[in-house]
Amino acid sequence: MDFKTAADALEDRKSLLTLTTGSQELDKLLEGGVETGSLTEVFGEFRTGKTQMCHTLCVTCQMSVTEGGAEGKAIYIDTEGTFRPKRLQDIAERFGLDPAVALENVAYARAHNSEHQMELLKMAAAIMAQDRYALLVVDSATALFRTDFTVEENFPSGKCKWANFFVNSQEFGVAVFITNQVVANPDGMSFAKDSTKPIGGNIMAHASTTRLRLRKGRGENRICTVFDSPVLAEADAQFALGAQGICDATD
């Protein structure tokens, strides 16, 4: 890979698309939505909307560019058994897509251990080279490594070549969207809003382009905070979990 001028880099970035999340406020926070050609990590406790967001993006990535999509297919690697094709049908109906076609445009696989996850990631790279894909989802990226290596915070670097894979996947121009779990933060007070932190330590921090923290709000409302990003301002946005995916927050 050769050097290029900053002007050329700027032109390259103009070709990147953003995928709508299904919530106007959340899209506004992300300056249009989840960006293609980069890695977005979302982390939070149970039932904060991580998997819902994955399902919603699998549908919206198929929509036209003018509607907030990228007119591409999606790959979904499920490590926790939370993938629900019926939810994709419901979301597709919401956005006016044919549910049967929407399901055909999502390639799904269940990973059973960390080695299997690595093999599936290699297969995903081969698949993306053959067709137009707009999204790669791994939900969750860290669960199986956490189980196999019983590490709470930092994974053995030799076992985390998958982090490099995520970075390389960006060369396909797809949006890489991964979820992560959290653990108690011994440096934070139990009553503080940042009493938890994402697992994976520096490996996850350096692999991700944009990191988003999700937490529970009132009822089905959720709060998304920009935790780390090279371009997005540190701010919050509210959204809600609905029967047809991510939507705008309710009063």
PERA-V563912 format. One record per residue. N is the residue number from 1. BURIAL is 1 if it has 16 or more other ideal C-beta (glycine too) atoms within 10 Angstrom, else 0. Layout:
BEGIN
N:BURIAL
N:BURIAL
END
This chain:
BEGIN
1:0
2:0
3:0
4:0
5:0
6:0
7:0
8:0
9:0
10:0
11:0
12:0
13:0
14:0
15:0
16:0
17:1
18:1
19:1
20:1
21:1
22:1
23:1
24:0
25:1
26:1
27:1
28:0
29:1
30:1
31:0
32:0
33:1
34:1
35:1
36:1
37:1
38:1
39:1
40:1
41:1
42:1
43:1
44:1
45:0
46:0
47:0
48:1
49:1
50:1
51:1
52:1
53:1
54:1
55:1
56:1
57:1
58:1
59:1
60:1
61:1
62:1
63:1
64:0
65:0
66:0
67:0
68:1
69:1
70:1
71:0
72:1
73:1
74:1
75:1
76:1
77:1
78:1
79:1
80:0
81:0
82:0
83:1
84:0
85:0
86:0
87:1
88:1
89:1
90:1
91:1
92:1
93:0
94:1
95:1
96:0
97:1
98:0
99:1
100:0
101:0
102:1
103:1
104:0
105:1
106:1
107:1
108:0
109:1
110:0
111:1
112:0
113:0
114:1
115:0
116:0
117:1
118:1
119:0
120:1
121:1
122:0
123:0
124:1
125:1
126:0
127:0
128:1
129:0
130:0
131:0
132:0
133:1
134:1
135:1
136:1
137:1
138:1
139:1
140:1
141:1
142:1
143:1
144:1
145:1
146:1
147:0
148:0
149:0
150:0
151:1
152:0
153:0
154:0
155:1
156:0
157:0
158:0
159:1
160:1
161:0
162:1
163:1
164:0
165:1
166:1
167:1
168:0
169:1
170:1
171:0
172:1
173:1
174:1
175:1
176:1
177:1
178:1
179:1
180:1
181:1
182:1
183:0
184:0
185:0
186:0
187:0
188:0
189:0
190:0
191:0
192:0
193:0
194:0
195:0
196:1
197:1
198:1
199:1
200:1
201:1
202:0
203:1
204:1
205:0
206:0
207:1
208:1
209:1
210:1
211:1
212:1
213:1
214:1
215:1
216:1
217:1
218:0
219:0
220:1
221:1
222:1
223:1
224:1
225:1
226:1
227:1
228:0
229:1
230:0
231:0
232:1
233:0
234:0
235:0
236:0
237:1
238:1
239:1
240:1
241:1
242:1
243:0
244:1
245:1
246:1
247:1
248:1
249:1
250:0
251:0
END
